[in-house]
Amino acid sequence: MKRCILLAAVAGLATCQFSWTTSSTANLYTSSSLTLDLVQRGDLAYTTIYESGDDLVEGPKWHYEAYGVRAWSNATFTLNLDVLSYYKISTTFSVNIFDVTPYKQIIKWYRPENTLMETVFDSSNTVADFWDAKIAATYSMSFLTLTTSVVETAKTLKYSMVDVLLNPSTSVPYPSTIAELQTDMAYDSDYVSVWSDSYWKVEFLKVFGIDLASYFKYYGKNLYYYRFSLLNESSNVYTDQLLWDIINYFS
């Protein structure tokens, strides 16, 4: 019966999706030079997730794919400031009530193009010497945290040197009047700065002296298992106690 419950839970987690969102926007201040808006948003969601890219643990010669499930709830407060219609900054404070990824399956492999390069330039190497794959499963959880992200942009000038060379009489790489300067300046998607403000990053539980790891032994861990090589059967396999606890419970 427990195994049936486990299979039903896995199937349900992998296929269902739920999301609830509410939001509002209010203008806090407006003048000829400044505009300040506040956007408030609340989210409660459960979704499946997908990730891919260079593996940060193994390095750029490894690629990874991951699929999992995630549930979270947060409240975000975004301040949008516009200065003189030439500079914009959006600061988002995200209060994460909970963010839990109960299971994420990962597979990573040595990039085949790098394997090819290794074997082409050294005939003594074979594909088996370099190519390999690894698998892992992770989980993560966090409660009551604050993260802050910032998006900044300013109007810039951009001129086509091709137009200047082809039409020197009508195109110049600079504004000749203040009016042209105002007209030529524009927001450019190439110059949008997006960054995380680590100064406004807070774990509220730690602020109040609460250590969840002392109450919940799995808190702070994030690895179910990790097999270091799929080709080498004798390779090391790390298995976390939480996985054994789950297996024993449903066995």
JOGI-V641900 format. One record per residue. N is the residue number from 0. PHI is phi in degrees with one decimal (NA if undefined). PSI is psi in degrees with one decimal (none if undefined). Layout:
N/PHI/PSI  N/PHI/PSI
This chain:
0/NA/-42.5  1/-63.0/-36.8  2/-65.7/-39.2  3/-63.3/-41.1  4/-62.6/-41.7  5/-63.0/-46.4  6/-63.4/-40.9  7/-64.7/-38.3  8/-66.4/-43.5  9/-62.6/-44.7  10/-64.0/-40.5  11/-66.5/-42.8  12/-62.3/-35.4  13/-79.1/-17.3  14/-117.2/-27.2  15/-88.6/162.5  16/-152.4/139.4  17/-143.2/141.3  18/-153.5/135.6  19/-133.9/131.7  20/-139.4/140.1  21/-135.4/145.1  22/-152.5/158.8  23/-152.8/154.0  24/-129.1/135.2  25/-135.8/139.5  26/-87.5/122.4  27/-92.9/-30.3  28/-162.1/139.3  29/-142.8/131.4  30/-145.9/-174.3  31/-69.2/-19.7  32/-115.6/-21.0  33/-133.1/144.0  34/-136.8/128.6  35/-129.1/120.3  36/-118.9/153.6  37/-122.7/124.8  38/-111.8/122.3  39/-110.5/138.3  40/-146.7/138.6  41/-123.6/136.5  42/-130.2/139.8  43/-138.5/116.2  44/-148.3/153.1  45/-134.3/124.6  46/-145.4/164.8  47/-86.5/153.0  48/-129.2/153.7  49/-136.5/138.0  50/-139.5/154.6  51/-160.9/163.2  52/146.5/-168.2  53/-65.9/141.3  54/-83.0/120.4  55/-71.4/-23.9  56/-81.2/-48.7  57/-83.9/-26.2  58/111.0/173.7  59/-67.3/-12.5  60/-78.7/-4.9  61/-115.9/142.1  62/-118.1/147.9  63/-133.1/153.7  64/-129.7/142.1  65/-143.3/145.0  66/-141.3/135.9  67/-161.6/-166.2  68/-127.6/148.6  69/-146.7/139.9  70/-128.7/136.9  71/-155.6/160.8  72/-144.4/131.3  73/-149.4/165.6  74/-127.1/126.9  75/-117.4/144.1  76/-129.1/115.4  77/-113.4/123.6  78/-99.5/119.3  79/-107.5/116.0  80/-114.9/128.3  81/-118.3/122.9  82/-113.0/113.4  83/58.7/17.9  84/61.3/21.7  85/-123.7/-13.1  86/-142.6/133.9  87/-129.8/141.5  88/-140.7/132.0  89/-120.2/119.5  90/-113.5/121.3  91/-112.6/119.0  92/-98.4/118.6  93/-112.1/114.0  94/-94.0/106.4  95/-88.4/110.3  96/-71.4/-48.7  97/-153.4/150.8  98/-146.6/107.0  99/-126.6/126.5  100/-114.3/96.6  101/-69.1/-25.1  102/-157.3/131.6  103/-139.2/120.1  104/-92.7/131.9  105/-125.8/136.0  106/-129.0/135.0  107/-132.2/147.0  108/-143.0/154.4  109/-68.7/128.3  110/-59.7/128.3  111/-63.0/-32.7  112/-66.8/-32.2  113/-73.8/-36.6  114/-60.3/-42.0  115/-61.8/-43.3  116/-63.9/-39.5  117/-63.1/-38.1  118/-83.0/-31.7  119/-67.7/-43.0  120/-86.9/-6.2  121/-142.5/100.5  122/-65.1/-17.1  123/-76.4/-13.9  124/-87.0/149.8  125/-122.2/164.5  126/-57.8/-38.6  127/-63.9/-23.6  128/-70.2/-24.7  129/-120.4/-41.1  130/-74.3/138.1  131/-161.8/168.2  132/-139.0/156.7  133/-137.0/153.8  134/-130.1/152.0  135/-156.0/160.3  136/-135.0/135.1  137/-130.0/165.5  138/-142.3/160.2  139/-152.2/155.0  140/-156.4/141.5  141/-148.7/150.0  142/-137.1/139.1  143/52.2/68.2  144/-125.6/158.8  145/-121.5/125.5  146/-124.2/151.7  147/-132.1/130.4  148/-124.6/148.9  149/-130.2/137.2  150/-124.5/121.1  151/-125.7/145.6  152/-156.2/154.6  153/-141.0/152.4  154/-69.0/141.1  155/-131.5/169.9  156/-103.6/138.1  157/-140.8/129.9  158/-130.7/143.4  159/-87.2/116.8  160/-70.3/-24.1  161/-64.4/-44.1  162/-63.0/-38.4  163/-63.5/-42.1  164/-71.5/-36.9  165/-81.3/-31.4  166/-131.1/67.4  167/-65.2/-22.2  168/-80.5/-23.0  169/-115.1/-15.6  170/-120.8/128.9  171/-131.5/147.8  172/-86.1/36.8  173/-164.7/156.1  174/-81.5/138.2  175/-94.9/-15.8  176/-138.6/165.5  177/-62.6/-37.6  178/-63.1/-41.6  179/-66.9/-36.7  180/-60.3/-46.5  181/-65.0/-36.2  182/-73.5/-39.6  183/-75.4/-27.0  184/-73.0/135.7  185/-154.2/157.0  186/-70.7/137.2  187/-123.8/124.7  188/-63.3/-19.0  189/-72.4/-17.2  190/-122.7/54.3  191/-109.9/121.5  192/-97.2/122.5  193/-120.8/123.3  194/-150.9/158.4  195/-97.2/130.3  196/-91.2/98.3  197/-69.7/-17.5  198/-64.2/-38.6  199/-101.0/55.4  200/-123.0/115.9  201/-133.6/137.5  202/-106.3/103.2  203/-62.6/-34.7  204/-62.1/-40.4  205/-69.0/-33.4  206/-60.0/-37.8  207/-93.3/12.9  208/74.3/23.5  209/-100.3/122.7  210/-110.3/101.7  211/-63.1/-28.4  212/-61.6/-26.5  213/-78.2/-17.9  214/-101.9/-29.5  215/-130.2/108.4  216/-65.1/-18.5  217/-92.0/-9.4  218/-67.7/134.4  219/95.6/-18.5  220/-85.9/161.1  221/-148.6/15.3  222/-130.2/121.0  223/-78.3/-53.1  224/-157.3/162.3  225/-150.8/117.5  226/-101.4/123.9  227/-79.1/-15.9  228/-159.2/131.2  229/-86.2/-25.3  230/-82.8/-31.7  231/-98.1/104.7  232/-65.9/-20.8  233/-91.3/6.5  234/-67.7/158.2  235/-67.7/144.5  236/-129.0/119.4  237/-92.1/130.6  238/-129.2/124.4  239/-79.4/153.2  240/-61.2/-31.0  241/-60.3/-40.3  242/-63.1/-42.4  243/-64.9/-37.3  244/-63.0/-40.5  245/-67.4/-44.8  246/-61.7/-45.2  247/-64.1/-35.9  248/-67.1/-39.4  249/-94.2/1.3  250/-85.5/none
